[in-house]
Amino acid sequence: MTFVLKSAVSALAVSCGLAMMAAPAHAYTLMDMLRGDRQRTQSTIFMDQMPPGRVAPRGGEGGSLGGLDPEAPLPKVSGPRYYTYKTEALQFVDTSKFADPIVTGAVAEVSPAGDSEPVVQRRFLAQAKVRANSDVAKALETYYSDSRNPLVWVDGNQISERAQSAMAALADAASVGLDPADYAVQAPAVDPANPDPAARDRALTQFELELSAKVLAFVQDTVRGRIDPNKISGYHDFQRKAVNLAPVLKLARMSPNAGAYIASRSPDSEQFEALKAELAKLRAADSNEEQVVISLQGLLRPGDSSSEIANIVKALQKHGSETLKTDHAATFAAYAGGSDYSPDIVSLVEDFQKEHGLKPDGVIGQATVRAMTGGDTDASKIDKLVVAMEQVRWLPEDLGSRYVMINQPAYMAYYHNDGKEQLSMRVVVGGKNNQTYFFNDEIETVEFNPFWGVPQSIIINEMLPKLRSDPNYLDQLGYEVEVNGHAVASSSVDWYGSTANVSVRQPPSGDNALGELKILFPNSHAIYMHDTPSKSFFKRDMRALSHGCVRLANPRAMAAAVLGTTADDVAKQIASGQNHAVKVPQKIPVYVSYFTAWPNKDGVVEYFDDVYGRDAYVDKAFDATTKARGAQI
């Protein structure tokens, strides 16, 4: 019996956060439970207002099936889904109030250089037709409706040097991970001697308004991102940044170098700069560089033989660090093309695996092969960099001098203090059917010897089938069950009725699914960091195995870091055996992020598998946005 119970508890130890499984549209969701929604739905019956200590018997009233087929499919709690991206609506800029149409004299403005430059007649601005999103349209309408504001990009009867500078900056948008096609403006072919001044001025004012719209769009995009992450999926949760566009055109006009001003609006964090530099390097690289291919089926173990050994050695020579090459110079020099996976080559592989955060056992599987071959082609790396640069824009401009970064594709968590990484550790994140969200919050509390409150998603999706077979299931495991806030035996609950008013929790213990502690940053997704009794999972290279929460390989060290205390103090808190919470002295930002390309503490960009396939949805959103923006009129 003991073995059975521990096995069951071990299976439940993966449970944390939300279980995200496909469900019919009418299914009762965990968000309904969190909101306190107690309305009946087509397929959900509630155990409402049961008297204390009394639970409706199966087949009876007050939460029973009431005639429904007990063999009907079990209910499921649904989770977030991915969307077909809906682009931001574009509208025609209201030009009806643009400028004074009776400007007859040679109106002049003084440039930053002190020169007096003639300004083209503005009467045709009201005839220009440009579409933009609501924020850009508002900024255009505010600027050009004020007749005191001179044109920004046109001097007399031609486009200005300022315009040329701005267009060059927009054409270089790819260097900061944006698409130049989104900001392209065609300069009008203007002949100063054109016998038709009206046609000339009409073309120039159309160009003026188009370039201003593109500059504003670029500034907005480079600050907040060109797509709305919340429209990608329910797993994305961000407060989209508000970008102050009101002063942009005035500042561009007043700047001695409009292009430099526009370019300066891109993020300047060290992470963004590292991604930008890597992008430039890859685009400048020789695309015809030979790729080393390792065609390995299954696992290659020490002592085995394989015709791929030659490619493995070649790949390690190409992608191994200088330290690795130096330490194993004799092995490289002695290798004569054999197929034996010899001890010397095994040692070489083990050190390579250690450098790349893989299990250093000398066993070559697909994760090791991917690392040996550089993982991605240059083209796929470029795509990951562009997505990562977009995602950086969703986060605060300044991550802070002290914060925790969790990068799901890397299966790692990092603690930064005084702007430097001081702690890193392996983590387990949500599986593909139980994905961890992408959001940021603030760490507030560390709870020691925690109870594990079982989410409704896990009660319904995983426990309910067992409970219908054996109502004593939770009693046997030592779980605590309540109905409407009153403690009851698991065996007394009508598990064929609704679980809406049923709560289940696991008391603190060595087998508790949350282990010794959890680190809380309260959020609507019920996600937090925690310990786990399932330590073996941290030895795996692929660690998308939880129900959504983040399991820490060294939770005591992370708790000590965020509490600003020592590991010994954390150990004492745990040793008390009592469930209690300690607030962190100062709230700490936590970024539960998703980057398939991200710089390490040395500024070297590393690449990771897109475990949830999210980058593809970002790419689709990019394509949809560029297509929508291309339809100007």
ChimeraX attribute file (.defattr): number of C-alpha atoms within 10 A of each C-alpha:
attribute: neighborCount
match mode: 1-to-1
recipient: residues
	/A:1	7
	/A:2	8
	/A:3	8
	/A:4	10
	/A:5	15
	/A:6	13
	/A:7	13
	/A:8	13
	/A:9	19
	/A:10	17
	/A:11	12
	/A:12	18
	/A:13	20
	/A:14	24
	/A:15	25
	/A:16	29
	/A:17	26
	/A:18	30
	/A:19	30
	/A:20	26
	/A:21	18
	/A:22	14
	/A:23	14
	/A:24	12
	/A:25	9
	/A:26	14
	/A:27	17
	/A:28	28
	/A:29	20
	/A:30	24
	/A:31	17
	/A:32	13
	/A:33	16
	/A:34	13
	/A:35	9
	/A:36	11
	/A:37	13
	/A:38	16
	/A:39	10
	/A:40	10
	/A:41	11
	/A:42	8
	/A:43	12
	/A:44	18
	/A:45	20
	/A:46	20
	/A:47	22
	/A:48	14
	/A:49	10
	/A:50	16
	/A:51	11
	/A:52	12
	/A:53	14
	/A:54	13
	/A:55	24
	/A:56	18
	/A:57	16
	/A:58	18
	/A:59	16
	/A:60	14
	/A:61	13
	/A:62	20
	/A:63	24
	/A:64	22
	/A:65	20
	/A:66	15
	/A:67	8
	/A:68	12
	/A:69	9
	/A:70	15
	/A:71	7
	/A:72	7
	/A:73	7
	/A:74	12
	/A:75	20
	/A:76	24
	/A:77	24
	/A:78	22
	/A:79	20
	/A:80	18
	/A:81	12
	/A:82	14
	/A:83	13
	/A:84	12
	/A:85	21
	/A:86	14
	/A:87	19
	/A:88	17
	/A:89	11
	/A:90	18
	/A:91	15
	/A:92	15
	/A:93	22
	/A:94	17
	/A:95	20
	/A:96	12
	/A:97	15
	/A:98	22
	/A:99	22
	/A:100	18
	/A:101	14
	/A:102	9
	/A:103	13
	/A:104	11
	/A:105	10
	/A:106	12
	/A:107	14
	/A:108	15
	/A:109	17
	/A:110	12
	/A:111	13
	/A:112	12
	/A:113	9
	/A:114	8
	/A:115	10
	/A:116	12
	/A:117	16
	/A:118	17
	/A:119	20
	/A:120	24
	/A:121	24
	/A:122	22
	/A:123	18
	/A:124	21
	/A:125	27
	/A:126	21
	/A:127	13
	/A:128	21
	/A:129	16
	/A:130	20
	/A:131	20
	/A:132	22
	/A:133	16
	/A:134	15
	/A:135	18
	/A:136	24
	/A:137	21
	/A:138	15
	/A:139	21
	/A:140	24
	/A:141	17
	/A:142	14
	/A:143	20
	/A:144	23
	/A:145	19
	/A:146	13
	/A:147	15
	/A:148	11
	/A:149	15
	/A:150	22
	/A:151	24
	/A:152	22
	/A:153	26
	/A:154	22
	/A:155	20
	/A:156	18
	/A:157	19
	/A:158	20
	/A:159	21
	/A:160	15
	/A:161	14
	/A:162	21
	/A:163	24
	/A:164	15
	/A:165	18
	/A:166	25
	/A:167	23
	/A:168	16
	/A:169	23
	/A:170	27
	/A:171	18
	/A:172	16
	/A:173	20
	/A:174	16
	/A:175	17
	/A:176	22
	/A:177	23
	/A:178	23
	/A:179	20
	/A:180	18
	/A:181	15
	/A:182	20
	/A:183	24
	/A:184	18
	/A:185	19
	/A:186	9
	/A:187	18
	/A:188	15
	/A:189	11
	/A:190	15
	/A:191	12
	/A:192	11
	/A:193	9
	/A:194	11
	/A:195	9
	/A:196	9
	/A:197	13
	/A:198	13
	/A:199	12
	/A:200	19
	/A:201	22
	/A:202	20
	/A:203	19
	/A:204	29
	/A:205	26
	/A:206	19
	/A:207	23
	/A:208	21
	/A:209	23
	/A:210	24
	/A:211	24
	/A:212	23
	/A:213	23
	/A:214	20
	/A:215	26
	/A:216	25
	/A:217	20
	/A:218	25
	/A:219	23
	/A:220	21
	/A:221	18
	/A:222	24
	/A:223	22
	/A:224	23
	/A:225	22
	/A:226	25
	/A:227	22
	/A:228	20
	/A:229	23
	/A:230	17
	/A:231	19
	/A:232	21
	/A:233	19
	/A:234	15
	/A:235	20
	/A:236	18
	/A:237	18
	/A:238	15
	/A:239	13
	/A:240	16
	/A:241	16
	/A:242	10
	/A:243	14
	/A:244	13
	/A:245	17
	/A:246	16
	/A:247	10
	/A:248	18
	/A:249	23
	/A:250	14
	/A:251	14
	/A:252	22
	/A:253	20
	/A:254	17
	/A:255	17
	/A:256	14
	/A:257	16
	/A:258	24
	/A:259	20
	/A:260	15
	/A:261	19
	/A:262	23
	/A:263	19
	/A:264	13
	/A:265	14
	/A:266	22
	/A:267	19
	/A:268	13
	/A:269	12
	/A:270	12
	/A:271	21
	/A:272	23
	/A:273	17
	/A:274	20
	/A:275	27
	/A:276	19
	/A:277	14
	/A:278	19
	/A:279	25
	/A:280	15
	/A:281	12
	/A:282	15
	/A:283	13
	/A:284	9
	/A:285	11
	/A:286	10
	/A:287	11
	/A:288	6
	/A:289	8
	/A:290	7
	/A:291	13
	/A:292	16
	/A:293	16
	/A:294	19
	/A:295	12
	/A:296	16
	/A:297	8
	/A:298	9
	/A:299	11
	/A:300	18
	/A:301	15
	/A:302	17
	/A:303	11
	/A:304	12
	/A:305	14
	/A:306	15
	/A:307	15
	/A:308	19
	/A:309	22
	/A:310	17
	/A:311	17
	/A:312	24
	/A:313	19
	/A:314	19
	/A:315	20
	/A:316	21
	/A:317	17
	/A:318	15
	/A:319	16
	/A:320	23
	/A:321	13
	/A:322	10
	/A:323	11
	/A:324	17
	/A:325	18
	/A:326	12
	/A:327	13
	/A:328	17
	/A:329	13
	/A:330	11
	/A:331	16
	/A:332	18
	/A:333	8
	/A:334	9
	/A:335	13
	/A:336	9
	/A:337	13
	/A:338	13
	/A:339	13
	/A:340	16
	/A:341	21
	/A:342	15
	/A:343	12
	/A:344	15
	/A:345	20
	/A:346	19
	/A:347	17
	/A:348	22
	/A:349	24
	/A:350	20
	/A:351	21
	/A:352	24
	/A:353	21
	/A:354	13
	/A:355	15
	/A:356	15
	/A:357	12
	/A:358	19
	/A:359	20
	/A:360	19
	/A:361	15
	/A:362	23
	/A:363	16
	/A:364	22
	/A:365	14
	/A:366	16
	/A:367	15
	/A:368	23
	/A:369	17
	/A:370	15
	/A:371	20
	/A:372	27
	/A:373	21
	/A:374	21
	/A:375	17
	/A:376	16
	/A:377	12
	/A:378	18
	/A:379	12
	/A:380	12
	/A:381	21
	/A:382	21
	/A:383	18
	/A:384	26
	/A:385	26
	/A:386	24
	/A:387	22
	/A:388	22
	/A:389	26
	/A:390	25
	/A:391	20
	/A:392	23
	/A:393	20
	/A:394	22
	/A:395	20
	/A:396	15
	/A:397	16
	/A:398	10
	/A:399	18
	/A:400	14
	/A:401	13
	/A:402	19
	/A:403	23
	/A:404	26
	/A:405	21
	/A:406	27
	/A:407	22
	/A:408	29
	/A:409	22
	/A:410	26
	/A:411	23
	/A:412	20
	/A:413	26
	/A:414	22
	/A:415	21
	/A:416	20
	/A:417	15
	/A:418	10
	/A:419	12
	/A:420	13
	/A:421	18
	/A:422	13
	/A:423	15
	/A:424	19
	/A:425	17
	/A:426	23
	/A:427	28
	/A:428	29
	/A:429	31
	/A:430	28
	/A:431	21
	/A:432	17
	/A:433	19
	/A:434	23
	/A:435	26
	/A:436	29
	/A:437	23
	/A:438	22
	/A:439	19
	/A:440	22
	/A:441	16
	/A:442	17
	/A:443	24
	/A:444	19
	/A:445	22
	/A:446	24
	/A:447	20
	/A:448	27
	/A:449	24
	/A:450	26
	/A:451	22
	/A:452	20
	/A:453	17
	/A:454	20
	/A:455	21
	/A:456	27
	/A:457	27
	/A:458	21
	/A:459	20
	/A:460	23
	/A:461	18
	/A:462	15
	/A:463	17
	/A:464	20
	/A:465	16
	/A:466	14
	/A:467	20
	/A:468	16
	/A:469	10
	/A:470	14
	/A:471	19
	/A:472	16
	/A:473	19
	/A:474	20
	/A:475	14
	/A:476	13
	/A:477	15
	/A:478	14
	/A:479	18
	/A:480	18
	/A:481	21
	/A:482	18
	/A:483	25
	/A:484	18
	/A:485	12
	/A:486	15
	/A:487	16
	/A:488	19
	/A:489	17
	/A:490	23
	/A:491	18
	/A:492	16
	/A:493	24
	/A:494	24
	/A:495	26
	/A:496	24
	/A:497	24
	/A:498	21
	/A:499	23
	/A:500	23
	/A:501	18
	/A:502	21
	/A:503	19
	/A:504	20
	/A:505	17
	/A:506	21
	/A:507	18
	/A:508	20
	/A:509	14
	/A:510	12
	/A:511	20
	/A:512	24
	/A:513	28
	/A:514	29
	/A:515	23
	/A:516	27
	/A:517	27
	/A:518	27
	/A:519	26
	/A:520	21
	/A:521	21
	/A:522	14
	/A:523	12
	/A:524	10
	/A:525	18
	/A:526	16
	/A:527	21
	/A:528	19
	/A:529	28
	/A:530	30
	/A:531	23
	/A:532	27
	/A:533	18
	/A:534	17
	/A:535	12
	/A:536	9
	/A:537	20
	/A:538	18
	/A:539	13
	/A:540	12
	/A:541	15
	/A:542	18
	/A:543	22
	/A:544	25
	/A:545	21
	/A:546	25
	/A:547	27
	/A:548	29
	/A:549	28
	/A:550	31
	/A:551	33
	/A:552	26
	/A:553	24
	/A:554	17
	/A:555	23
	/A:556	21
	/A:557	20
	/A:558	25
	/A:559	25
	/A:560	18
	/A:561	19
	/A:562	25
	/A:563	21
	/A:564	12
	/A:565	13
	/A:566	13
	/A:567	16
	/A:568	12
	/A:569	13
	/A:570	20
	/A:571	14
	/A:572	10
	/A:573	20
	/A:574	19
	/A:575	12
	/A:576	11
	/A:577	14
	/A:578	12
	/A:579	16
	/A:580	15
	/A:581	17
	/A:582	13
	/A:583	15
	/A:584	20
	/A:585	11
	/A:586	13
	/A:587	17
	/A:588	20
	/A:589	19
	/A:590	21
	/A:591	22
	/A:592	20
	/A:593	21
	/A:594	26
	/A:595	26
	/A:596	24
	/A:597	25
	/A:598	25
	/A:599	18
	/A:600	13
	/A:601	13
	/A:602	8
	/A:603	14
	/A:604	13
	/A:605	18
	/A:606	17
	/A:607	21
	/A:608	20
	/A:609	18
	/A:610	17
	/A:611	20
	/A:612	17
	/A:613	10
	/A:614	17
	/A:615	19
	/A:616	14
	/A:617	17
	/A:618	23
	/A:619	15
	/A:620	13
	/A:621	23
	/A:622	19
	/A:623	14
	/A:624	18
	/A:625	18
	/A:626	17
	/A:627	14
	/A:628	15
	/A:629	19
	/A:630	13
	/A:631	9
	/A:632	14
	/A:633	9
